[in-house]
Amino acid sequence: MTSAVVTGSSGLIGSEMVAMFDRLGWESHGVDNNMRRDFFGEDGDTTANLRRLLGSTKRFTHHDIDVRDRVGLGRLIAEARPDLILDCAAQPSHDLAARRPFDDFEVNAVGTLNLLEAARASCPESPFAFLSTNKVYGDAPNELELVELETRFDYADPDRREGIDESCRIDATTHSLFGASKAAADLLVQEYGRYYGMPTVCFRGGCLTGSTHASAELHGFLAYLARCIREGRTYRIYGHKGKQVRDNIHARDVCTAVLAFAESPRAGAVYNIGGGRSNAVSILEAIARFEDLLGRKLDREYVDEPRRGDHICYITDLGRFRGDYPGWELTVTLDDIFAEFVGQSGARASART
Ligand SMILES: NC(=O)c1ccc[n+]([C@@H]2O[C@H](COP(=O)([O-])OP(=O)(O)OC[C@H]3O[C@@H](n4cnc5c(N)ncnc54)[C@H](O)[C@@H]3O)[C@@H](O)[C@H]2O)c1
């Protein structure tokens, strides 16, 4: 049997990973203190995911540990000595980071340092995967020349078709405090690979999605949009005429990327991970798709000021990861993702019961 420790195990990626480990017969230890509820209120509550995992898995143990608790985390890693560590616990919002800078940095940067040190002390040979973000590139992707099409922006340079790769610079650009705390963690994860030779990887995510996301206005683009249409809430579009483009990757495909790395790890690796051009959609296009599928109009409001830290057009170039792990592929299409959201109206509700 193989074992893993997953932080943020009640969240979108963490819970998907735990469920996948369980199907594979792995033992897993999840660390989550439901801080997403503290960040985003009722909308962010991840209790439903935890209950679902406890009810559906055979080899999962939950630990209500705060990743800022260095001693508690160290003890768990020392006892479990897992074969794989996946770091998914985070404060994920730009806007919230500006309001709560210490919480943001202590969870995102110090939490990851706590986990790295625990791993170095107890299981330095075990692959360590960190869920980083494309926000480590700050506003640099916004410097690219864009063309404005009817419903979206796109890159003007045809050579950019595949999107942003890992050579994009991460400094001398505005990140938001969230982007800065994630960049700090990203560099630490790389350094534990380079300096200590540990098998670490940063996955710099585009929009990671799936119907189990405890979506809130400040985080979880497609899931929150689906929730607004279903529940008749007003959706606010912030700037760029709603033509800003995000690429979406389903949580399942993120988890198979983590497994591919775990099977054949490297030290200090960095990969962009996202849905690529085929899974890219603008806010306007996503609204139109949901309205079409649900036969209902979205109540929307336009705020003529973009969110700070927002990318105008972000498409993930998956070339490096595909080159290193040719067996991995995207299996969930944009159509599949929309279908999952539309078919899931009762999924979260029933998971709550
Ligand atoms: N979802 C996205 O679109 C996206 C995009 C890029 C990167 N990422 C990164 O991927 C990772 C996973 O994202 P997600 O969407 O699954 O996030 P999520 O918010 O759904 O899950 C994170 C989990 O971490 C838990 N958590 C927060 N603070 C904690 C703490 N102090 N101690 C213990 N647990 C804590 C939360 O309660 C939550 O359940 C994060 O690091 C995030 O920054 C996500």
Ligand as a Chemical Component Dictionary entry (heavy atoms), coordinates in Angstrom:
data_LIG
# 
_chem_comp.id                   LIG 
_chem_comp.type                 NON-POLYMER 
_chem_comp.pdbx_formal_charge   0 
_chem_comp.three_letter_code    LIG 
# 
loop_
_chem_comp_atom.comp_id 
_chem_comp_atom.atom_id 
_chem_comp_atom.alt_atom_id 
_chem_comp_atom.type_symbol 
_chem_comp_atom.charge 
_chem_comp_atom.model_Cartn_x 
_chem_comp_atom.model_Cartn_y 
_chem_comp_atom.model_Cartn_z 
_chem_comp_atom.pdbx_ordinal 
LIG N1  N1  N 0  -9.122  26.758 -7.816 1  
LIG C1  C1  C 0  -8.380  27.468 -8.614 2  
LIG O1  O1  O 0  -8.868  28.028 -9.584 3  
LIG C2  C2  C 0  -6.904  27.560 -8.388 4  
LIG C3  C3  C 0  -6.122  28.172 -9.368 5  
LIG C4  C4  C 0  -4.748  28.229 -9.204 6  
LIG C5  C5  C 0  -4.171  27.690 -8.070 7  
LIG N2  N2  N 1  -4.954  27.112 -7.134 8  
LIG C6  C6  C 0  -4.291  26.570 -5.937 9  
LIG O2  O2  O 0  -4.622  25.213 -5.797 10 
LIG C7  C7  C 0  -4.730  24.872 -4.421 11 
LIG C8  C8  C 0  -6.045  24.191 -4.183 12 
LIG O3  O3  O 0  -7.081  25.053 -4.628 13 
LIG P1  P1  P 0  -8.600  24.720 -4.348 14 
LIG O4  O4  O 0  -9.381  25.411 -5.389 15 
LIG O5  O5  O -1 -8.741  23.273 -4.098 16 
LIG O6  O6  O 0  -8.796  25.522 -2.989 17 
LIG P2  P2  P 0  -9.949  25.348 -1.902 18 
LIG O7  O7  O 0  -10.077 26.674 -1.245 19 
LIG O8  O8  O 0  -11.138 24.674 -2.488 20 
LIG O9  O9  O 0  -9.259  24.331 -0.879 21 
LIG C9  C9  C 0  -8.300  24.739 0.033  22 
LIG C10 C10 C 0  -8.616  24.093 1.357  23 
LIG O10 O10 O 0  -7.592  24.509 2.282  24 
LIG C11 C11 C 0  -8.200  24.666 3.546  25 
LIG N3  N3  N 0  -7.377  25.568 4.346  26 
LIG C12 C12 C 0  -7.223  26.898 4.191  27 
LIG N4  N4  N 0  -6.428  27.381 5.134  28 
LIG C13 C13 C 0  -6.056  26.340 5.908  29 
LIG C14 C14 C 0  -5.233  26.207 7.047  30 
LIG N5  N5  N 0  -4.659  27.302 7.620  31 
LIG N6  N6  N 0  -5.025  24.981 7.579  32 
LIG C15 C15 C 0  -5.629  23.878 7.031  33 
LIG N7  N7  N 0  -6.440  23.959 5.952  34 
LIG C16 C16 C 0  -6.648  25.164 5.402  35 
LIG C17 C17 C 0  -9.580  25.252 3.247  36 
LIG O11 O11 O 0  -10.489 25.053 4.293  37 
LIG C18 C18 C 0  -9.958  24.511 1.958  38 
LIG O12 O12 O 0  -10.746 23.382 2.242  39 
LIG C19 C19 C 0  -4.512  26.165 -3.653 40 
LIG O13 O13 O 0  -3.191  26.230 -3.240 41 
LIG C20 C20 C 0  -4.766  27.241 -4.664 42 
LIG O14 O14 O 0  -4.019  28.421 -4.415 43 
LIG C21 C21 C 0  -6.305  27.023 -7.258 44 
# 
loop_
_chem_comp_bond.comp_id 
_chem_comp_bond.atom_id_1 
_chem_comp_bond.atom_id_2 
_chem_comp_bond.value_order 
_chem_comp_bond.pdbx_ordinal 
LIG N1  C1  SING 1  
LIG C1  O1  DOUB 2  
LIG C1  C2  SING 3  
LIG C2  C3  SING 4  
LIG C2  C21 DOUB 5  
LIG C3  C4  DOUB 6  
LIG C4  C5  SING 7  
LIG C5  N2  DOUB 8  
LIG N2  C6  SING 9  
LIG N2  C21 SING 10 
LIG C6  O2  SING 11 
LIG C6  C20 SING 12 
LIG O2  C7  SING 13 
LIG C7  C8  SING 14 
LIG C7  C19 SING 15 
LIG C8  O3  SING 16 
LIG O3  P1  SING 17 
LIG P1  O4  DOUB 18 
LIG P1  O5  SING 19 
LIG P1  O6  SING 20 
LIG O6  P2  SING 21 
LIG P2  O7  DOUB 22 
LIG P2  O8  SING 23 
LIG P2  O9  SING 24 
LIG O9  C9  SING 25 
LIG C9  C10 SING 26 
LIG C10 O10 SING 27 
LIG C10 C18 SING 28 
LIG O10 C11 SING 29 
LIG C11 N3  SING 30 
LIG C11 C17 SING 31 
LIG N3  C12 SING 32 
LIG N3  C16 SING 33 
LIG C12 N4  DOUB 34 
LIG N4  C13 SING 35 
LIG C13 C14 SING 36 
LIG C13 C16 DOUB 37 
LIG C14 N5  SING 38 
LIG C14 N6  DOUB 39 
LIG N6  C15 SING 40 
LIG C15 N7  DOUB 41 
LIG N7  C16 SING 42 
LIG C17 O11 SING 43 
LIG C17 C18 SING 44 
LIG C18 O12 SING 45 
LIG C19 O13 SING 46 
LIG C19 C20 SING 47 
LIG C20 O14 SING 48 
# 
